[in-house]
């Protein structure tokens, strides 16, 4: 089980990284269409990571975990 917990923590950290990159694109120097493409790519990657997470915790739990993380309801110590 420790291996699974470690992998879940790694995947949640990857979600955090993608979310931070999306926020940086939103508030950083990129403009117009470039912003949209960067942000869209980051969120697409987050949902790909969510699919990996679902292998460990199930689809419903994975979606809930990601949404909570993105809403700031869950700390970065998953």
C-alpha positions, 0 to 999 in steps of 0.5 A: 500500500505504501507504494500506491500512496507514494504514487498517488502523492507523486500524481497529485504533485504533478497536478499541482505543477500543471495547475501552477503552470496554467496560473502562470500562463493566465497571469504571465506575459503570454497573450491572447491565443497563446494563453488559451493554448497553454492553459488548455494544454495544462488542464488536458494534462491534469485530466490525463494525470487524473486517469492515472490516479484513477488506477489507484483510487478509482475514477470517482475518487480521482475526480473528487481529489483533483477538483478539491485540489484545484479548489484549494480544499486539499493540501499538497500533502496527499 
